[in-house]
Amino acid sequence: MQVFIRGHETTVQPRWRDHIYDRLSKLDRFEDRIIRIEYFLTTSRHHLKGSETCHVKVKVPRKTIDVKKNGETMLDAIDAAAKIVEGQIHKLYKDVKTRHRRSKEKRLLKRGIETFYTGS
């Protein structure tokens, strides 16, 4: 898994980088499925504070997950984006697991085997 962290109109602070790697540790079991993760951190120089943006692109086989979230602080924006990415990757893994299980059931039914172990 390749991880890229870039700052747009800001420099990436070490605490932001550490926070991102802490959030990525929750995705360790999907590490072989994830090809690349890119974080784009943007800080606005506007007089109204609270418009920090975290844009995350995750490349997995045959799909790209793209999430963009805003927050009052950069850590809030990173948390919001990471939460959505984690949910989508978990959902994708669950769908793949279900798809393979259903294909096995269909294959066995075609052969005429009605009773089979479902692996509960």
Order of alpha helices (4+ residues) and beta strands (2+ residues): beta-alpha-beta-beta-beta-alpha
